[in-house]
Each structure stands twice: as structure tokens, then as C-alpha cells.
């Protein structure tokens, strides 16, 4: 039993890392916030957990099929797509207006983590597909399996977000104003692009 649980947790960690490392809205927001705060990734990961841990609990309690129903998924895509587009548009408008600052996102990295996670449709899609399979596997070991899975999964988010923000902060001394503008513009366009894609995909 212990060996099987250990193997499951190891595979869960690997799958979690591949999921969090995929480029997306959270990555773009973490890089943007990391420019001014090397530990922004930690707070973004905490904000991410504020949405993620209750969602894990909801899926474990049997609400995963409701969350993954076509009607709910469509609403998530429309609302989330519009929210990401709005955040990206706000950021894009502020690019180049204030040196060493990125606008558009909430001033708090914690709130940024909550907002970006809560409005990201891909986050919910991942959890009602890949994530649900992992939760079902963890549930075979009882509540302890779910708790251990959560304790293994979240540090993967934390490590990646902190790596991104710390790396951005430490490398910024080599950034020219042009590089800064390009990076922030790309981050804004990523949010806008995902927003448009999620909104349009709701009607495809």
C-alpha cells in the first residue's frame, strides 16, 4: 500500500509540474508581477491555492461532473474569457507609460493569483479532466490520499511561480526600456489572446 501510494504521488508530482509549466495566463501574470517583486510568485501561488484547494475538495465530494457539465463550462469560458481580455487590455494600455511598473493587474500578487486563477477557463478544464483522474486515484487511499496529493501538487505550483518571479526580478538589471516594453506587451497579449480564444471557443 505504502509503495503504491508513493508511486502515485511521484507520478502526480510529475503530471502537476507539466501542467503548471504550460505557458498561460498565470505564467504571464507571474512574470509581469515578478519584475517588481522577486517573491511575487509565492503570493501568486497562495492566491492560486485559494481557488484550487476548494475545487479539489468539490471534485472529491462529487461535484466534478457538475463543474464539467457543458452549460457550466460554457459560462466559465465566456466569463473567464472576458475577464482575461479585460485584464490584458488594461495591462496593454499601461505599457510604456510608467517605467519599472506594470499596470492592469491587481496591485497585490495574492489577489492577482486569485483573479487570474479564478477567471482562467483552462484551469477548470484541466481539473475536470486530468485533475479529476488524479483525484480519483488519490481517493483510492482515502482522505489521507487526497490530503497527501494536495500537499504534493501545490508545492509544484509554488516552485514554478517562485522560479519565474525570482528569475524575472534578478534578470531585470539587464533589461533596457525597450526590452521591458516588449516583455510587458507580450504578457498583455498573452492574456488578451487567451481571453479571446476562451470566449470564442464557448460558441464553437
C-alpha positions as CSV (number, residue, x, y, z in Angstrom):
1,X,0.0,0.0,0.0
2,X,2.7,2.5,1.0
3,X,4.8,1.7,-2.1
4,X,1.7,2.2,-4.3
5,X,0.9,5.5,-2.6
6,X,4.5,6.6,-3.0
7,X,4.5,5.8,-6.7
8,X,1.1,7.5,-7.2
9,X,2.4,10.7,-5.5
10,X,5.5,10.7,-7.6
11,X,3.5,10.4,-10.8
12,X,1.1,13.1,-9.6
13,X,4.0,15.4,-8.9
14,X,5.4,14.9,-12.5
15,X,1.9,15.5,-14.0
16,X,1.4,18.5,-11.9
17,X,4.7,20.0,-13.0
18,X,3.9,19.5,-16.7
19,X,0.5,21.2,-16.1
20,X,1.8,24.3,-14.3
21,X,4.7,24.8,-16.7
22,X,2.5,25.1,-19.7
23,X,2.5,28.8,-20.9
24,X,-0.7,30.5,-20.0
25,X,-2.3,33.5,-18.2
26,X,-0.8,32.6,-14.8
27,X,2.7,32.4,-16.3
28,X,2.3,35.8,-18.0
29,X,1.0,37.4,-14.8
30,X,3.8,35.9,-12.6
31,X,6.5,37.3,-15.0
32,X,4.8,40.7,-15.0
33,X,4.5,40.9,-11.2
34,X,7.9,39.4,-10.7
35,X,9.6,42.4,-12.3
36,X,8.9,44.4,-9.2
37,X,8.9,41.7,-6.6
38,X,11.1,38.6,-6.6
39,X,8.7,36.8,-4.2
40,X,5.6,37.7,-6.2
41,X,5.4,34.0,-7.3
42,X,4.9,32.8,-3.7
43,X,1.9,35.1,-3.2
44,X,0.5,34.3,-6.6
45,X,0.8,30.6,-5.7
46,X,-1.0,31.2,-2.4
47,X,-3.8,33.0,-4.3
48,X,-3.9,30.1,-6.8
49,X,-4.4,27.8,-3.8
50,X,-7.3,29.8,-2.6
51,X,-9.2,28.7,-5.7
52,X,-7.6,25.4,-6.2
53,X,-7.9,23.7,-2.8
54,X,-11.7,24.2,-2.6
55,X,-12.0,23.0,-6.2
56,X,-10.1,19.8,-5.3
57,X,-12.5,19.3,-2.3
58,X,-15.5,19.9,-4.5
59,X,-14.4,17.3,-7.1
60,X,-13.6,14.8,-4.3
61,X,-17.1,15.3,-2.9
62,X,-18.6,14.5,-6.3
63,X,-19.2,18.0,-7.8
64,X,-16.7,17.4,-10.6
65,X,-19.4,16.3,-13.1
66,X,-21.4,19.5,-12.4
67,X,-18.4,21.7,-12.9
68,X,-17.6,19.8,-16.1
69,X,-21.2,20.0,-17.5
70,X,-21.5,21.6,-20.9
71,X,-23.6,24.5,-19.6
72,X,-21.2,25.3,-16.7
73,X,-18.2,25.0,-19.0
74,X,-19.7,27.4,-21.5
75,X,-20.4,30.0,-18.7
76,X,-16.8,29.6,-17.4
77,X,-15.4,30.2,-20.9
78,X,-17.5,33.3,-21.6
79,X,-17.0,34.9,-18.2
80,X,-13.4,33.9,-17.9
81,X,-12.5,34.9,-21.4
82,X,-14.0,38.3,-21.0
83,X,-12.2,38.8,-17.7
84,X,-8.8,37.8,-19.1
85,X,-9.3,40.0,-22.1
86,X,-10.1,42.9,-19.8
87,X,-7.0,42.4,-17.6
88,X,-4.8,42.0,-20.7
89,X,-6.3,45.1,-22.3
90,X,-5.7,47.2,-19.1
91,X,-2.1,46.0,-19.0
92,X,-1.5,46.7,-22.7
93,X,-2.8,50.3,-22.3
94,X,-0.3,50.9,-19.5
95,X,2.8,49.5,-21.3
96,X,5.5,52.2,-21.6
97,X,3.5,54.8,-19.6
98,X,5.4,54.2,-16.3
99,X,9.0,53.0,-16.2
100,X,9.6,49.9,-14.0
101,X,5.9,49.4,-13.4
102,X,3.3,47.1,-14.9
103,X,-0.3,48.1,-14.8
104,X,-3.6,46.4,-15.4
105,X,-3.2,43.7,-12.8
106,X,-4.3,43.9,-9.2
107,X,-1.6,45.7,-7.1
108,X,-1.4,42.7,-4.7
109,X,0.2,39.5,-6.0
110,X,-2.0,37.5,-3.8
111,X,-5.1,39.0,-5.4
112,X,-3.5,38.6,-8.8
113,X,-3.2,34.8,-8.1
114,X,-6.8,34.6,-7.1
115,X,-8.2,36.6,-10.0
116,X,-6.1,35.0,-12.8
117,X,-6.8,31.5,-11.5
118,X,-10.5,32.1,-10.9
119,X,-11.0,33.6,-14.4
120,X,-8.9,31.1,-16.3
121,X,-11.1,28.5,-18.0
122,X,-8.2,26.3,-18.8
123,X,-7.7,25.8,-15.1
124,X,-11.1,24.3,-14.6
125,X,-10.8,22.2,-17.8
126,X,-7.6,20.7,-16.5
127,X,-9.1,19.9,-13.2
128,X,-12.2,18.2,-14.6
129,X,-10.1,16.1,-16.9
130,X,-6.5,15.3,-15.9
131,X,-7.1,16.6,-12.3
132,X,-10.2,14.5,-11.8
133,X,-8.3,11.4,-12.8
134,X,-5.6,12.2,-10.3
135,X,-8.2,12.9,-7.5
136,X,-9.9,9.5,-8.3
137,X,-6.5,7.8,-7.9
138,X,-5.8,9.7,-4.7
139,X,-9.2,8.8,-3.3
140,X,-8.3,5.1,-3.5
141,X,-6.1,5.8,-0.5
142,X,-8.9,7.5,1.4
143,X,-8.9,11.0,2.7
144,X,-5.2,10.7,3.6
145,X,-4.5,10.1,-0.1
146,X,-6.4,13.3,-1.1
147,X,-4.5,15.4,1.6
148,X,-1.1,14.0,0.5
149,X,-1.9,14.6,-3.1
150,X,-2.8,18.2,-2.4
151,X,0.4,18.6,-0.4
152,X,2.4,17.2,-3.3
153,X,0.6,19.2,-6.0
154,X,0.6,22.7,-4.6
155,X,4.4,22.9,-4.0
156,X,4.8,22.3,-7.7
157,X,2.8,25.4,-8.4
158,X,4.7,27.3,-5.7
159,X,8.1,26.2,-7.0
160,X,7.4,27.2,-10.6
161,X,5.8,30.5,-9.8
162,X,8.6,31.5,-7.5
163,X,11.2,30.4,-10.1
164,X,9.5,32.6,-12.7
165,X,9.2,35.7,-10.4
166,X,12.7,35.4,-8.9
167,X,14.2,34.8,-12.4
168,X,12.4,37.8,-13.8
169,X,13.4,40.0,-10.8
170,X,17.1,39.0,-10.9
171,X,17.4,39.5,-14.7
172,X,15.7,42.9,-14.9
173,X,19.0,44.7,-14.3
174,X,19.9,43.7,-17.9
175,X,16.6,44.9,-19.3
176,X,16.6,48.1,-21.4
177,X,13.4,50.2,-21.6
178,X,12.8,48.6,-25.0
179,X,13.1,45.0,-23.6
180,X,10.8,46.0,-20.7
181,X,8.2,47.3,-23.1
182,X,8.4,44.1,-25.2
183,X,8.1,41.7,-22.3
184,X,5.1,43.6,-20.8
185,X,3.5,43.8,-24.2
186,X,3.9,40.1,-24.8
187,X,2.4,39.3,-21.3
188,X,-0.5,41.6,-22.1
189,X,-1.1,40.0,-25.5
190,X,-1.0,36.5,-23.9
191,X,-3.8,37.5,-21.6
192,X,-5.8,39.1,-24.4
193,X,-5.2,36.1,-26.7
194,X,-6.3,33.6,-24.2
195,X,-9.3,35.7,-23.4
196,X,-10.4,35.9,-27.0
197,X,-9.8,32.2,-27.5
198,X,-11.7,31.1,-24.5
199,X,-14.7,33.4,-25.3
200,X,-14.8,32.2,-28.9
201,X,-14.4,28.5,-28.1
202,X,-17.6,28.7,-25.9
203,X,-19.6,29.1,-29.2
204,X,-17.7,26.6,-31.3
